[in-house]
Amino acid sequence: MMSMLILVALLAVVLHLLVRIGYASLSFYWLTPRRIKKMMEKQGVRGPKARFLVGNILDMASFCSQSTSKDMDSISHDIVGRLLPHFVAWSRLYGKRFIYWNGTEPRMCLSETHLIKELLLKHSSISGKSWLQQQGTKHFIGRGLLMANGNDWYHQRHIVAPAFMGDKLKLGQAEFEIGEYMTRLTADIISRTEFDSSYEKGKQIFHLLTVLQNLCAQASRHLCFPGGRFLPSKYNREIKSLKMEVEKLLMEIIQSRKDCVEVGRSSSYGNDLLGMLLDEMQNKTRGGTEEFSLNLQLIMDECKTFFFAGHDTTALLLTWTVMLLASNPSWQDKVRAEIKEVCNGSSLSIEHLPKLTLLNMVINESLRLYPPASVLPRMAFEDYKLGDLHIPKGLSIWIPVLAIHHSEEIWGKDVNEFNPERFASKTFAPGRQYFMPFAAGPRNCVGQSFALMEAKIILGMLISKFSFNISQNYRHAPVIVLTLKPKYGVQICLKPLDS
C-alpha cells in the first residue's frame, strides 16, 4: 500500500512538471507570439504571412539564396538588395515598420530613424539581446558583454572598459589576399591586449573561435524549432567539442596567471584584460557576495567575446577599407600626402592620429558602405512606448543598419558611391545620427575607440610604405556570416614605394 502511495505521488509530481513544461513551451512558442502579433496589427504594423513553427525563415533563406547565388559583375557598393533582399521586398510592401517571424520569434524591422534614436538612447536599460540570440552564441562567446543584459551588462562593461583605452595601443610588387593578413594582425593585437605574454596560446584560441563562429552560424538556423538546440546534429557535436578545446586552453592561461600570484612570482594578475577580470573576481571574493558575481566561466566568456569583437570586426574594417582605397587610387594618394605632411619625416604615432582627417573620413565611409554588423537587434524586456507605438514585452526590434547606411533619402543620390567627402566635419553633422557602425547610445561598442585607433595606425603604416591596386583575381561577393565579409577575400597588388 505504501509503495503504491509513493508511486502515485511520484506520478503526480511528474505529471505536474510535464504540465508546467508543456504550458511554458506553449506560451513561449505560440501564445505569447500570437498576443504580440495581434497587438502590433491593431497598431497597423503588419508583415508577410508566417508558416507554423518556421515563420518566415524559409522565405528569407530563399531570398538570400537567390540574391547571393552569383558574384557581383563589378565592384558595386549597391549591396542592400544582395545581402538583405527580404528587407527590400517587405519594406516595399509594408513600409518602414513591419513584422516578420524568425521561427516563432516575432521581429519588427524598424527603419524610421527618429524612433531608432529614441530606442537606442532612451530604452537601453529595458531592451537587449533575446533568448534566441543568446542560445545561438552560447557555445561561441557565452554570456560575455556582447550577450549580457541589464545589470550584468552594466557591471561587465564597467570591468572591461579600461582594457580598451587608447594607451593600450602603442605599435617589389606582389599579390596578397589582404584579408588574411589583416585577420592575423588584429588577432595578434587582441591576443596581446587580452593575455599579454600568453598571446601565442591566445592565437590558438583565435583560430578555434574562427572555426566555431562558422559552425554556430550554420547551427543557429535550427534554434527556432522547439528542442532544436538538443538535436545530435553534426554541427552541435563539433561545436561542443571545439568549445571544450577553447575553454581548456583558456583555463591553462588563467591557472598559470593565478599560480604566478599565489606562489609569489608576481604581485598582480597584470594590466591586460585577463588581469583586470581576475582582479575583479578576487576583489568580489574578499568583499563577500554581491548582486553581480564574476566567476571563471564568465571570465572565459568575456575573453571569447573580445576575441571575436576585437579581431573580427577590426579585420573586416581594414580589409574593406583597403579594397576601397585600392579601387580608388586618387583617395589613396590624398591620404598618403596627408600622412607625409602630418608626420613630417617621423614615424607614424598615436599623437599624429587626430590630425589625419582624410584618413578618418575614408574609414567612416568604409564603415558606412560595409558596416561589420548589418543589423542591430533589441528585444523588449517590458512594455514601453516608442513614439506612436506601444512595444510589448517579448518583441524583438531589428534595425537594418546596412539599409540605413545605404538610404538615398538620408545620404543623397550618390549613396552607393565611395565618397569620403560626405564625412567632412561641416557636412557630416546632420548625418551623424544615421551613422551607427558601432551601434549608439549606452550600449554602443565598448571597444570602438580602440578599434578605430588600431585601424588608423595599421592603414597609415600600410599607405605610407606601399601603393596598391585591386588584383584582376578579386571577385566582389559580399556575404553575411554573422558579420559582413568578402566571400573570397580581397586580393590586391602591393608595391613598395621606395622601389
C-alpha positions in Angstrom: 0.0 0.0 0.0 2.8 2.4 1.0 4.7 1.7 -2.3 1.5 2.4 -4.2 1.1 5.8 -2.5 4.7 6.7 -3.2 4.3 5.7 -6.9 1.1 7.8 -7.2 2.8 10.7 -5.5 5.8 10.4 -7.9 3.5 10.2 -10.9 1.6 13.3 -9.7 4.9 15.2 -9.4 6.0 14.1 -12.9 2.6 15.0 -14.3 2.7 18.4 -12.7 6.2 19.0 -14.1 5.1 17.9 -17.6 2.1 20.2 -17.5 4.2 23.1 -16.4 6.8 22.4 -19.1 4.1 21.9 -21.7 2.3 25.2 -20.7 5.6 27.1 -20.7 6.5 25.8 -24.1 3.0 26.5 -25.4 3.3 30.0 -24.0 6.8 30.6 -25.4 6.2 29.2 -28.9 2.6 30.1 -29.5 0.5 32.1 -27.0 3.0 35.0 -26.4 3.9 35.4 -30.1 0.2 35.4 -31.1 -0.5 38.0 -28.5 2.3 40.2 -29.8 1.1 39.7 -33.4 -2.4 40.9 -32.5 -1.2 43.9 -30.5 1.0 45.1 -33.4 -1.7 44.5 -36.0 -4.0 46.7 -34.0 -1.4 49.5 -34.4 -1.2 49.0 -38.2 2.1 47.0 -38.2 1.8 44.1 -40.5 4.1 41.8 -42.5 4.4 38.7 -44.6 2.3 35.6 -43.7 4.2 33.2 -41.4 4.2 29.4 -41.6 3.7 27.2 -38.5 6.8 26.9 -36.4 9.2 28.0 -39.1 7.7 31.5 -39.5 9.4 33.3 -42.5 12.8 31.5 -42.2 12.2 29.6 -45.5 11.2 32.8 -47.3 14.4 34.6 -46.0 16.6 31.6 -47.0 15.1 31.6 -50.5 15.5 35.4 -50.9 19.2 35.2 -49.8 20.0 32.0 -51.8 18.8 33.7 -55.0 20.5 37.1 -54.3 23.9 35.6 -53.4 23.9 32.8 -55.9 26.3 34.8 -58.2 29.2 37.1 -57.7 28.6 40.8 -58.5 29.5 41.8 -62.0 31.6 44.8 -60.9 32.8 46.4 -57.7 29.5 48.0 -56.9 28.6 49.1 -53.4 24.8 48.8 -54.1 24.7 45.7 -51.8 21.5 46.0 -49.8 19.4 44.0 -52.3 22.1 41.3 -52.3 22.5 41.0 -48.5 19.1 42.0 -47.1 16.7 41.0 -50.0 13.9 40.2 -47.6 14.1 43.7 -46.1 14.0 45.3 -49.6 10.9 43.2 -50.6 8.9 43.5 -47.4 9.7 47.2 -46.8 8.2 48.0 -50.3 5.1 46.1 -49.4 4.7 47.1 -45.7 6.7 50.3 -45.2 9.4 51.3 -42.7 8.0 49.2 -39.9 6.8 45.6 -40.4 6.6 42.3 -38.5 8.3 39.1 -39.7 8.9 35.8 -37.9 12.2 34.1 -37.1 10.6 30.7 -36.4 8.2 31.6 -33.5 10.0 34.8 -32.5 8.3 37.9 -33.7 10.6 40.6 -35.0 9.7 44.2 -36.0 12.0 45.6 -38.6 12.3 49.4 -38.0 14.0 51.9 -40.3 12.4 55.1 -39.0 15.5 56.9 -37.8 13.8 59.2 -35.2 12.3 56.1 -33.5 15.7 54.2 -33.7 17.4 57.1 -32.0 14.8 57.1 -29.2 15.1 53.3 -28.8 18.9 53.3 -28.5 19.2 56.3 -26.3 16.1 56.1 -24.1 15.2 52.4 -23.7 18.7 50.7 -23.5 18.0 49.6 -19.9 14.9 47.7 -20.8 16.0 46.2 -24.1 18.8 43.9 -25.2 19.7 40.5 -26.6 16.9 37.9 -27.0 16.9 34.3 -25.7 17.4 33.0 -29.3 20.4 35.2 -29.8 22.0 34.1 -26.5 21.4 30.4 -27.4 22.9 30.9 -30.9 26.1 32.2 -29.4 26.1 30.1 -26.2 28.9 27.8 -27.2 30.7 30.5 -29.2 31.1 33.6 -26.9 28.8 32.5 -24.0 27.4 35.3 -21.7 30.1 37.9 -22.1 29.4 41.6 -22.6 28.1 41.3 -26.1 25.2 39.0 -25.0 24.7 40.3 -21.4 21.6 42.3 -20.4 20.5 44.6 -17.6 22.7 44.8 -14.5 25.0 42.0 -15.8 25.8 44.1 -18.9 26.4 47.3 -16.8 28.8 45.5 -14.4 30.7 43.7 -17.2 31.1 46.9 -19.2 32.5 48.7 -16.2 35.1 46.0 -15.7 36.3 45.6 -19.2 36.2 49.2 -20.5 39.7 50.2 -19.1 41.3 47.4 -21.2 40.4 49.2 -24.4 41.6 52.7 -23.5 43.8 54.4 -26.1 47.1 54.0 -24.1 46.8 50.2 -24.6 47.8 50.5 -28.3 51.4 51.7 -28.7 53.0 49.6 -32.0 58.9 44.7 -55.3 55.1 44.3 -56.5 53.3 41.1 -55.4 49.7 40.0 -55.0 48.3 39.4 -51.5 45.0 38.3 -50.1 44.9 41.2 -47.7 42.0 40.0 -45.5 44.1 37.0 -44.2 46.9 39.3 -43.2 44.6 41.8 -41.5 43.0 38.9 -39.6 46.3 37.6 -38.4 47.5 41.1 -37.4 44.3 42.1 -35.5 44.3 38.6 -33.8 47.8 39.2 -32.7 46.9 42.7 -31.3 43.8 41.5 -29.4 45.8 38.4 -28.1 48.3 40.8 -26.6 45.6 43.1 -25.2 43.9 40.2 -23.5 46.7 37.9 -22.5 50.0 39.9 -22.9 52.8 37.3 -22.5 50.4 34.4 -23.2 49.5 35.7 -26.7 50.9 32.7 -28.6 48.3 30.4 -26.8 45.8 33.2 -27.4 46.3 32.9 -31.1 45.5 29.2 -30.9 42.2 30.1 -29.3 41.6 32.7 -32.0 41.9 30.0 -34.7 39.5 27.7 -32.9 37.0 30.5 -32.4 37.1 31.3 -36.1 36.0 27.8 -36.9 33.4 27.9 -34.1 32.0 31.1 -35.4 31.2 29.5 -38.8 29.7 26.4 -37.2 27.5 28.4 -34.9 26.2 30.5 -37.9 25.2 27.2 -39.6 23.6 25.7 -36.5 21.6 28.8 -35.5 19.1 28.1 -38.2 17.7 25.2 -36.1 17.3 27.2 -32.9 13.8 28.4 -33.8 12.4 24.9 -33.7 11.4 23.6 -30.2 14.2 21.5 -28.9 16.4 22.3 -31.9 19.5 23.0 -29.8 19.4 19.5 -28.3 19.5 17.7 -31.7 22.6 15.4 -32.0 23.5 17.1 -35.3 26.9 17.2 -36.8 27.1 20.9 -36.1 26.1 20.6 -32.5 28.7 17.8 -31.9 31.5 19.7 -33.4 30.5 22.9 -31.6 30.6 21.2 -28.2 34.0 19.6 -29.0 35.5 22.9 -30.1 34.0 24.7 -27.1 35.7 22.3 -24.7 39.0 22.7 -26.5 38.8 26.5 -26.4 37.9 26.5 -22.7 40.7 24.1 -21.9 43.3 26.5 -23.4 41.7 29.4 -21.6 41.8 27.6 -18.3 45.5 26.9 -18.8 46.2 30.6 -19.3 44.0 31.6 -16.3 45.5 29.0 -14.0 49.1 29.9 -15.0 48.3 33.6 -14.2 46.8 32.6 -10.8 49.7 30.3 -9.9 52.2 33.2 -10.5 50.4 35.3 -7.9 49.8 32.5 -5.4 53.5 31.4 -5.3 54.8 34.9 -5.2 56.4 35.2 -8.7 54.1 38.1 -9.4 52.5 40.7 -7.2 49.5 41.2 -9.6 47.5 39.5 -12.2 48.6 42.0 -14.8 47.1 45.1 -16.5 45.7 43.3 -19.6 42.0 42.3 -19.9 42.5 38.9 -18.2 44.4 40.6 -15.3 41.6 43.1 -14.8 39.0 40.3 -14.8 40.9 38.2 -12.3 41.5 41.2 -10.0 37.8 41.9 -10.1 36.9 38.3 -9.2 39.4 38.3 -6.4 38.0 41.6 -5.0 34.4 40.3 -5.1 35.6 37.1 -3.3 37.2 39.2 -0.5 34.2 41.5 -0.3 31.6 38.8 0.1 28.5 38.2 -2.0 27.1 40.9 -4.3 24.4 41.2 -6.9 26.9 40.6 -9.7 29.1 37.6 -9.5 32.2 37.2 -11.7 33.3 33.6 -11.9 35.8 31.6 -14.1 33.1 30.7 -16.6 32.2 34.3 -17.1 35.9 35.3 -17.4 36.3 32.7 -20.2 33.1 34.0 -21.9 34.4 37.6 -21.7 37.8 36.6 -23.2 36.0 34.8 -26.0 33.7 37.8 -26.6 36.6 40.2 -27.1 38.5 37.7 -29.3 35.5 37.8 -31.7 34.6 41.5 -31.3 38.2 42.6 -31.1 39.7 41.0 -34.1 36.8 40.1 -36.5 35.2 43.5 -36.8 38.5 45.4 -37.0 40.0 43.0 -39.5 36.9 43.5 -41.7 37.1 47.2 -41.4 40.7 47.1 -42.5 40.0 44.7 -45.3 37.1 46.6 -46.8 39.0 49.9 -46.4 42.0 48.6 -48.3 39.7 47.3 -51.0 38.1 50.7 -51.4 41.4 52.5 -51.5 42.8 50.0 -54.0 39.8 50.7 -56.2 40.1 54.5 -55.7 43.8 55.4 -56.2 43.1 59.2 -56.1 41.9 58.9 -52.5 44.9 56.7 -51.7 47.2 59.4 -53.0 45.3 62.1 -50.9 45.7 60.1 -47.7 49.3 59.3 -48.4 50.1 63.0 -48.9 48.3 63.9 -45.7 50.3 61.3 -43.7 53.5 62.6 -45.2 52.6 66.2 -44.2 51.5 65.3 -40.7 54.4 63.0 -39.8 57.0 65.3 -41.4 59.6 62.6 -41.7 59.0 60.9 -38.4 57.3 57.5 -37.9 53.5 57.5 -37.5 52.4 57.5 -33.9 49.3 57.9 -31.8 49.9 61.6 -31.4 49.5 62.1 -35.2 46.1 60.4 -35.5 43.9 63.4 -34.6 45.4 65.3 -37.5 44.7 62.6 -40.1 41.3 64.0 -41.1 41.2 62.5 -44.6 42.1 59.0 -43.3 39.3 59.4 -40.7 36.9 60.3 -43.5 37.9 57.3 -45.5 37.4 54.9 -42.6 34.0 56.4 -41.9 32.9 56.0 -45.5 34.2 52.3 -45.4 32.1 51.7 -42.2 29.1 53.3 -43.9 29.3 51.2 -47.0 30.4 47.9 -45.3 29.4 48.0 -41.6 30.6 44.8 -39.9 27.2 44.3 -38.3 24.4 44.6 -41.0 21.6 44.6 -38.4 21.2 45.7 -34.8 18.7 43.8 -32.6 17.0 44.8 -29.4 14.4 42.8 -27.5 11.9 44.4 -25.2 12.1 43.1 -21.6 9.0 45.0 -20.6 6.2 47.0 -22.2 7.2 50.6 -23.2 6.1 53.4 -25.5 8.2 54.2 -28.6 7.0 57.2 -30.5 3.4 56.4 -31.5 3.9 52.7 -30.9 3.2 50.5 -27.9 6.1 47.9 -27.8 5.0 44.8 -25.9 7.4 42.7 -23.8 9.0 39.9 -25.9 9.0 41.8 -29.2 12.4 42.0 -30.9 13.2 45.2 -32.9 15.7 44.7 -35.7 17.4 47.8 -37.0 18.7 47.3 -40.6 21.9 49.2 -40.2 23.1 48.4 -43.7 19.9 49.6 -45.3 20.0 52.9 -43.3 23.7 53.4 -44.3 22.6 53.0 -48.0 19.4 55.1 -47.8 19.3 57.6 -50.7 16.8 59.6 -48.7 19.4 60.2 -46.0 22.7 60.2 -47.9 21.8 61.5 -51.3 21.8 60.2 -54.9 25.5 59.1 -54.6 24.7 56.8 -51.7 26.2 53.8 -53.3 29.4 55.6 -54.4 32.7 55.8 -52.4 32.7 59.5 -51.4 34.6 60.2 -48.1 33.8 63.9 -48.6 30.4 63.3 -47.1 32.2 62.9 -43.7 33.9 66.3 -43.8 33.2 68.0 -40.5 30.9 70.8 -41.9 28.7 68.5 -44.0 28.6 65.4 -41.7 26.8 66.9 -38.7 23.2 66.3 -39.9 24.0 62.7 -40.8 25.7 61.8 -37.6 22.5 60.3 -36.0 22.1 57.9 -39.0 25.6 56.6 -38.8 25.9 53.7 -36.4 28.6 51.1 -37.3 29.3 50.7 -33.6 25.6 51.0 -32.5 24.6 54.0 -30.5 23.5 55.1 -27.0 24.7 53.5 -23.7 25.0 50.0 -25.3 27.4 51.2 -28.0 30.6 49.2 -28.7 33.0 49.5 -25.7 36.0 48.9 -27.9 35.2 51.4 -30.8 37.9 53.9 -29.9 40.5 51.1 -29.6 39.4 49.6 -32.9 39.5 53.0 -34.7 42.9 53.8 -33.3 44.2 50.4 -34.3 42.8 50.7 -37.8 44.2 54.2 -38.4 47.7 53.1 -37.3 47.7 50.0 -39.5 46.3 51.7 -42.5 48.6 54.7 -42.0 51.7 52.5 -42.0 50.5 50.5 -45.0 49.6 53.6 -47.1 52.9 55.4 -46.2 55.0 52.4 -47.3 53.1 50.8 -50.2 51.0 51.7 -53.2 48.4 49.1 -54.0 45.7 48.4 -56.6 43.0 45.8 -56.8 44.0 42.5 -58.4 42.3 41.1 -61.5 41.7 38.0 -59.4 39.4 39.8 -57.0 35.8 38.7 -57.1 33.3 41.1 -55.5 30.9 39.0 -53.5 30.0 40.4 -50.1 28.2 37.9 -47.8 26.9 37.8 -44.2 28.3 35.2 -41.9 27.4 36.8 -38.6 29.4 39.8 -39.9 29.7 41.3 -43.4 32.7 39.6 -45.2 34.2 39.3 -48.7 33.3 35.8 -49.7 36.7 35.1 -51.5 38.8 37.6 -49.6 40.3 40.7 -51.1 43.3 40.3 -53.5 45.5 43.4 -54.0 48.8 44.1 -55.7 51.3 45.7 -53.3 54.3 47.8 -54.5 56.8 49.2 -52.1 57.1 53.0 -52.5 60.9 53.1 -52.1 61.2 50.9 -55.2 
